[in-house]
Amino acid sequence: MGADEIWFNRGDDRVYFGNANMGVVDADTYQVITSVAVGPTHTLAVNSENNHIFVPVTGAGVKVYTDDGDKEGHSGK
């Protein structure tokens, strides 16, 4: 799983890989949890308090992902 940026989130004990497909890996088992197509990006950030994942996407603004039913919201542009 390649990435420009790797982010460890102590809030959910997962590692996030920033790329056109955001990879999510369990930090304890090293098992891939999911891969999400997020669009043209190379960076991300995760809030350890609520585990929201922020992904800036060229031409789309900032996409915000959560783990509750895979809901997705958008802000910025």
C-alpha positions as CSV (number, residue, x, y, z in Angstrom):
1,M,0.0,0.0,0.0
2,G,1.8,3.1,-1.2
3,A,1.3,6.6,0.1
4,D,2.8,10.1,0.2
5,E,1.8,10.4,3.9
6,I,1.1,7.9,6.6
7,W,-0.9,9.0,9.7
8,F,-1.2,7.0,12.9
9,N,-4.4,7.8,14.9
10,R,-4.2,6.9,18.5
11,G,-7.9,7.5,18.8
12,D,-8.9,4.3,16.9
13,D,-5.4,2.6,16.8
14,R,-5.4,2.7,13.0
15,V,-2.9,3.8,10.4
16,Y,-4.1,5.9,7.4
17,F,-2.3,6.1,4.1
18,G,-2.8,9.2,2.0
19,N,-3.2,8.5,-1.8
20,A,-5.9,8.5,-4.5
21,N,-7.1,5.4,-2.5
22,M,-6.9,6.1,1.2
23,G,-5.8,2.9,2.9
24,V,-6.8,2.0,6.5
25,V,-4.8,-0.5,8.5
26,D,-5.2,-1.9,12.0
27,A,-2.1,-0.9,13.9
28,D,-2.2,-4.0,16.1
29,T,-2.6,-6.7,13.5
30,Y,-1.3,-4.9,10.4
31,Q,-4.5,-6.1,8.6
32,V,-6.0,-3.9,5.9
33,I,-9.4,-2.7,7.1
34,T,-10.5,-0.9,3.9
35,S,-9.4,1.2,1.0
36,V,-11.5,4.2,0.0
37,A,-11.3,6.0,-3.3
38,V,-11.0,9.6,-2.3
39,G,-9.8,11.3,-5.5
40,P,-6.6,13.2,-6.3
41,T,-4.8,13.8,-3.0
42,H,-1.7,12.8,-1.2
43,T,-2.3,13.9,2.3
44,L,-4.8,13.5,5.2
45,A,-5.3,14.1,8.9
46,V,-7.3,12.3,11.5
47,N,-8.9,13.9,14.7
48,S,-8.1,11.4,17.5
49,E,-11.0,12.8,19.6
50,N,-13.8,11.8,17.2
51,N,-11.8,9.8,14.6
52,H,-13.0,12.0,11.7
53,I,-10.7,11.7,8.7
54,F,-10.0,14.9,6.7
55,V,-8.8,14.6,3.1
56,P,-8.1,17.6,1.0
57,V,-9.0,16.8,-2.6
58,T,-8.0,18.8,-5.6
59,G,-11.0,20.6,-7.1
60,A,-13.4,19.3,-4.4
61,G,-12.3,20.9,-1.1
62,V,-12.0,18.9,2.1
63,K,-13.8,15.6,2.3
64,V,-14.6,14.4,5.9
65,Y,-15.0,10.7,6.5
66,T,-16.3,8.9,9.5
67,D,-16.6,5.3,10.6
68,D,-20.3,5.5,11.4
69,G,-22.0,3.9,8.4
70,D,-19.4,5.3,6.0
71,K,-21.2,8.7,5.9
72,E,-19.3,11.4,4.0
73,G,-19.6,15.1,4.3
74,H,-17.9,17.9,2.4
75,S,-16.7,21.3,3.5
76,G,-14.5,24.0,2.0
77,K,-13.7,24.5,-1.7
